[in-house]
């Protein structure tokens, strides 16, 4: 019986030893693979970040190209610098058609961009008329097909005549050359 128990004990010992060796071998193999898997996961995350960064940069370049195209179209729609006299005539005609009297005009032209091919032209036009004419003139400038921006307004009224004097600062852009 002792011999029989001894054989069982040896068999159990061998089975336990095999399980321990197998587990050790498994741990040894999988721990290296786990480290490798973590390394690959980290590299994958870095690659995803790089791809996201590259996609953002690509969008910036695409937007830059689109913006340059739109700027070119915008520039072509602007009047030439030499055509600003026609614009002044249109402003005077607009004032006359709205019942306003004009007295003088001052203009200033300066570069409006780094490229130097767009000029910002500012006008200062004093006009006089009744309240309704002043309102209509301001409305007509704001809704004009000309590319005009009202920069400032100054109103004064003559109590004796009821006339309103409007000093209006207007700016527009033009292509040089």
Secondary structure as UniProt FT lines:
FT   HELIX           2..77
FT   HELIX           81..83
FT   HELIX           84..97
FT   TURN            98..99
FT   STRAND          101..111
FT   STRAND          118..129
FT   HELIX           131..142
FT   STRAND          148..157
FT   TURN            159..161
FT   STRAND          164..175
//
